[in-house]
């Protein structure tokens, strides 16, 4: 992938990458088509969404979060940089599979996910996300949100999805939704710049002194064949049933580390 060396003149903001973002960008530039850093989230709707309203709801969300309008550069001279662009129109792609038999729809969906991962994203060409609605049957739709891991982690993803659906619900009801301004991601980057890198390295070298091998996790790891299958692009589904007591303890543990459970609606 060609490397750009200069940002455009009409940018909204520009600042360095976090260390994690630098690693993700390097992986993408090394092999964009691997799909290893492409995230795909999907959910089902029991009614037909208003596509135009859905697009406007996402536009409002994108306007609020600069990271969703960001492109990434890595020049040999200047190093990595993220550029925030002005808002632009958000588009939702529509796939019509309602006339296909159930098995064929499932196969088409699997093929779509594989192709979507292979397509990846060009870091220098925002947006680094895609919105797709698949018409699954009579009144049924499957929504797919694909994005590069450079933009969002799991916690940020929850915030973005909650806001997009909240804006959609408000617009459909004819209401105005006013949300407090989010904390800019740039604040985190600015904070990182204040850290003493040498001091931080000394601290962690002291903490990890004596460790010469990776710490084993108390779980069974995949076999060699399972690991190979995991990188082939296939995936499966596993259903777990939890008792009320187990669910309560899991929610309490999640709250302790700052997570909040979310489900649409």
VOVEXTOR-126860 format. One record per residue (C-alpha): x, y, z. Coordinates in steps of 0.02 Angstrom, whole numbers, plus 50000, padded with zeros to 5 digits. Each point is the difference from the previous one (the first is absolute). Layout:
N
XYZ/...
***
This chain:
265
500005000050000/500735017149955/500455011150147/499385017950003/501145013350071/498895015650012/498255002550070/498725009749899/499745018650033/498184998750054/500274987950145/499075002750163/501414993950113/501584989450001/500974991350137/501114984650032/499414982150023/499944990250160/501284985850011/498614987249969/499415009549847/501785000449933/500084981150010/498314997949916/500485012149861/501644990749971/499064983649984/498795007649875/501375007749893/500934983550004/498514989749939/498375009549978/499064985149927/500304988550149/498455006950087/500794996750169/499565017450068/498275001349920/498594999050126/498234994749951/498485002050112/498264994749944/498254999350071/498254996149936/498525011849983/498214993850004/499395014749897/500585009949851/501055014950054/499825016649911/501655000449907/500065018949978/499665002750185/501254986650045/501325009049897/499605016650085/500144991950171/501724993549958/500495016949928/499595007950168/501054986950088/501465002549881/499905018950027/500184997250188/501504988449994/501535006049906/500764982649998/498654994549878/500595013649879/501844995850015/501264994349872/501754993850035/501685003849921/501734992950027/501395009449914/501844994950008/500465017650057/498595005150115/499434983550072/498184995250033/498655013350006/498104999750010/499025013249906/498225004950047/498965004749849/498415010649994/498354990350006/499344992749837/498454990349951/499794982850078/499354986549883/499184983350037/500174985949873/498474989049973/500104981649952/498364992049948/499954981450038/498164998450050/499594988749851/501404987550039/499714984050099/500605000450180/501544989349968/500505010549850/499815015950101/501154992950134/501294995449868/499895017249920/500245008150169/501554989650038/500715004449829/499625018450031/500924999950167/501534991849922/500025012349855/499745014650118/501504994950105/501084997449846/499525017149932/500645008150159/500245018750007/501305011949930/500565009450157/500265016149902/498234999849926/498615002750129/498754994650052/500824984750074/498314991950032/498564993049897/498144998550036/499024986249913/498184994650012/499584982549936/498154997049962/499824982850078/498184996149972/498275007250023/500285014750117/501684993250059/501655009149979/501774996350055/501105015050037/501904998749983/501205012950070/501764997149933/501445010850059/501875000350017/500644996650175/501015016149985/498385009550038/499174991050144/500274987750139/498594990150081/499525013450126/500005014049872/498964989049883/498624998850130/499935019050014/499905002349812/498634987049976/498955006550144/500085017749932/499604995149820/498464990150052/499475013550123/500095013249862/499014988549884/498634997050129/499875018750036/499915004649817/498664987049967/498995007150145/500235017849936/500995005050154/501655009150021/501354990850095/501275010550093/501524990950068/501465007350097/501565002749896/501124984650004/501785000850066/501115002049846/501174985749961/501345013249975/499985002950190/500654982350023/501345002449868/500535016550081/500124991150169/501094986549925/501205013449938/500285005850180/500624983050058/501844997050030/500394985349885/501654995550082/499225000450174/498554989349942/501194987449922/501034998950160/498424997150102/499414985549893/501744992449990/500034999850189/498254992650011/500414986449874/501744996150063/500274981250010/498654995449875/500814990849857/498534990449925/498215005149962/498774997850143/498854985349968/498135003350006/498944987250096/498984995449847/500174986849867/500775007249842/499534995049822/500884985849913/501115003749851/498604995049880/498745010950093/501175014849995/500234997449813/498114999549975/499815016150101/501095009449876/499084993349847/498555012350018/498724987350061/499045002250162/498684991050099/498735003250136/499954993850179/498505002150116/500255000450189/498604999950128/500305009050164/499004998850161/499305015850079/501364999350134/501404997949872/499305014249895/499945011650151/501794995950048/500595002649821/499125016949990/500775005150167/501734995349939/499755009449837/499435015650093/501544998950111/501185001749852/498985013849920/498974990349873/498145002049977/498884987349917/499065006649848/498704993449884/499035009149862/498365007550053/
***
